[in-house]
Each structure stands twice: as C-alpha cells, then as structure tokens.
Amino acid sequence: MSGRLQEVTARIGNVRELGGIVDSMRNLATVRVQQARRAAVAVETYAETIEGALLRIAPMLPADRPLSAPEQKGSAGAVVFCAEQGFAGLFSEHVLDALQDDEKEHVFLIGTRGNAIARVRGLAPKWTAPAVQNPGAVPELADSITKEIGRQVVLGHLLRVTIIVCQSSEQEKAKVIRLPLFPFDPAVLGKSAACAAPPLLNVAPEKLMPELVSDYMFSQFCLAALQSFGAENQARSERMTAAHHEITHQLKSLEQLQRTVRQEEITSEIIELVSGPTLAKLKRFNRHSRT
C-alpha cells in the first residue's frame, strides 16, 4: 500500500471514530431533552398549585401587608440560566444578551460554561452555581437559589428580580424569555379576585404567606432549571446533528478518494507487469543487434 493510500485510509478511520463520538453525544443530548420534558410536567403542576394558593390567600392579607413590595428605587437583579457544557452553539450568548443594563451588577448565574463566557464579556456575577446534568439534581439547585435570592431581598439589596431562561419545545424553536419573579406582577395578583372562596386556614395568612412566597420562588427556579437543561441539550443535539451530516459528507468524499487512489495504484501495477516483459525483450533485441 502506497503512502498516499495509507494516509487516506488512516484519515477515514479517524473520521469514523469522531463520528462515533458525535453520535454518542447526540444520543445523550436527545435522551436528556426527553427527561427534561417529562419532569417538567410534574414541576408545572406543582408551580400552578403554589401560584393558586398565593392567589387565594392574597385577599386575606391585612391591607398594610401587601404581597408585592412597594415601588422603591433600588437594585435590580437577574437569575440567568446558561449552559453548563460546550457544544451548544450560542446558547449562553443569547441568554446573556437578554440582560438589561441595570441588572448587570447583580447577576446570579447558573452554568459553568456560561460563567466563563460572562467573564470574557466583563461581567462579574454576584453568585454562581453549576447547572444540573440530570432532573434529579433540580430541587437542590432550586433550593440554593431560593435561599440566596431570599437573603438578598431580606437584606434590601434587591428590589426587583427577573429570571432569564431559554425555553424550547417540540412545536416551537428555542427562545430566551424574561420572567418577573419579584415583586409579584399586579396583573397576576388581580386574578385572585376571580378565585374561589378563601380557604380555611389554621395559620394566620401573614404567617403563611412568607412560606408560600418561598415555595413559589422555589417552584419557578425548579421549572427554569428544567427548561434550561432541556433547551441546552436541544441546542447540543442540533449541533451534533449538523456535525453528523458533515462527517457523513466527509466520509463519502474520503471513501471516493480511497477508491480512486486504489484504482490508480492497481492501474500502475498492471502497467508495470505488462511493460516488464516488453522491456526485457527490447534489451535482448538491442544486444543481438549490436552483435
């Protein structure tokens, strides 16, 4: 085998090995997308239950204890859900682009890869945490965020908090959305008037409400973490699918080149075999002619 044919054959082997890695990453990302979507169904139900409880109890609060914070001038913050790993395209960049100028001093960033990109952009997050790699890790992450945001709000460092997360679904393309978390949207609270009769309580509403608010924040962070987990892996699956198509195209080209080089070598060998006896006869003829 000639050097050129060996080189082409070795390159084909390398590309096939790379294709196996890409396919494994694509399959894993696809599985994770399905896991996120299945888990999100239960979390959405939980979040709706907590929100419903808030809406039913809100009218029971004393007039001087509104559910939402009064309008004040203060710091705005954002809980930003970025990518944990690479090969997700511009996933983190699009999420970070949604930050408003007044939120950049108080960024609570989720995702190791996104944290690195944010620092390249000159952002210095106040608090960071790795993004989840499986749905089972969502409650622990959401609890950590809830405690940190709650602490910042109680200390008066934050008067407005927004969740920035990328969502994707089977029907729609991925999109980055902003979800107001605190103070509570008056339009949402207005729905409480249409709720059923106030529930029977064994605890005073003003004592129960802080727990419900904490549970509400927890449910929203759970949902956002799952949505980001699914969207990140959807983006990675799409990137790996594009890489798979490119590898398939390269393999076809290399295999065609391999066939061409092999045919050239076979042709060259046949010519040498055919021309060998002829050259020998010509040499003998020339010797006889000189004699």
NORMOJO-V603687 format. One record per residue. BURIAL is I if it has 16 or more other ideal C-beta (glycine too) atoms within 10 Angstrom, else O. D_CENTER is the distance of its C-alpha to the mean C-alpha in Angstrom with 2 decimals. Layout:
burial d_center
BURIAL D_CENTER
BURIAL D_CENTER
//
This chain:
burial d_center
O 46.04
O 45.91
O 43.57
O 41.74
I 41.20
O 39.98
O 37.47
I 36.11
O 36.03
O 34.17
O 31.57
I 31.08
O 30.56
O 27.93
I 26.01
O 26.26
O 24.98
O 21.95
I 21.47
O 21.56
O 18.78
I 16.57
O 17.54
O 16.81
I 13.21
I 12.90
O 14.74
O 12.81
I 9.44
I 11.69
O 13.29
I 10.34
I 9.57
O 13.30
I 13.47
I 11.22
I 13.38
O 16.51
I 16.00
I 15.21
O 18.71
O 20.47
I 18.64
O 19.42
O 22.99
O 23.23
I 21.99
O 24.51
O 27.20
I 26.81
I 26.78
O 29.85
I 31.60
I 31.04
I 32.49
I 35.47
I 36.33
I 35.81
O 39.25
O 40.90
O 40.10
O 43.05
O 43.30
O 42.86
O 39.64
O 37.11
I 33.65
O 31.99
O 32.86
O 35.54
O 34.73
O 34.99
O 34.08
O 31.56
O 28.18
I 25.00
I 21.75
I 18.08
I 15.46
I 12.26
I 8.81
I 6.81
I 4.74
I 7.09
I 7.77
O 8.72
I 9.11
I 6.12
I 8.96
O 9.50
I 6.22
I 7.74
O 11.10
I 11.02
I 10.20
I 12.94
O 15.18
I 15.57
I 17.35
O 21.08
O 23.70
O 25.18
I 21.95
I 21.27
O 23.82
I 22.20
I 18.47
I 16.96
I 13.65
I 11.10
I 9.10
I 11.26
I 9.86
I 9.73
I 13.17
O 14.57
I 13.73
I 15.22
O 18.28
O 18.83
O 19.05
O 21.62
I 19.85
O 20.93
I 18.99
O 21.50
I 19.44
I 16.32
I 14.77
O 12.26
I 9.26
I 10.22
O 10.10
O 12.17
I 13.37
O 16.61
O 15.43
I 14.43
O 18.08
O 18.73
I 15.90
I 16.95
O 20.53
O 20.04
I 18.55
I 21.33
O 23.98
O 23.01
I 22.78
I 25.94
O 27.71
I 26.97
I 28.19
O 31.29
O 32.14
O 32.04
O 29.46
I 27.23
I 28.64
I 25.62
I 22.03
I 19.12
I 15.62
I 13.08
I 9.89
I 7.99
I 9.43
I 9.88
O 12.84
O 15.13
O 17.50
O 15.65
O 13.27
I 10.11
O 11.58
I 11.44
O 14.12
O 16.40
I 17.93
O 21.20
I 21.60
I 24.91
I 27.66
I 27.55
O 27.86
O 31.60
O 30.94
O 29.11
I 31.95
O 34.42
O 33.42
I 35.05
O 38.42
O 37.79
I 36.91
O 39.38
O 42.03
O 40.98
O 40.38
O 42.83
O 41.74
O 43.12
O 41.45
O 42.06
I 39.30
O 38.99
O 38.31
I 35.93
I 33.87
O 32.23
O 30.99
I 29.64
I 27.93
I 26.27
I 25.26
I 23.96
I 21.72
I 20.58
I 19.80
I 17.79
I 15.66
I 15.26
I 14.21
I 11.75
I 10.16
I 10.06
I 8.85
I 5.77
I 5.48
I 6.46
I 4.79
I 1.33
I 4.78
I 6.69
I 5.99
I 6.82
I 9.58
I 10.88
I 11.21
I 12.91
O 15.04
O 16.22
I 17.02
O 18.86
O 20.96
O 21.83
I 22.87
O 24.94
O 26.63
O 27.39
I 28.84
O 31.11
O 32.36
I 32.97
O 34.73
O 36.92
O 37.72
I 38.56
O 40.97
O 42.53
I 43.10
I 44.51
O 46.82
O 48.00
O 48.83
O 50.67
O 52.61
O 53.51
O 54.74
O 56.84
O 58.40
O 59.32
O 60.83
O 62.81
O 63.95
O 64.96
O 68.25
O 69.11
O 68.93
O 71.08
O 73.68
O 73.76
O 74.39
O 77.27
O 78.72
O 78.73
O 80.51
O 83.17
O 83.66
O 84.45
O 86.97
//
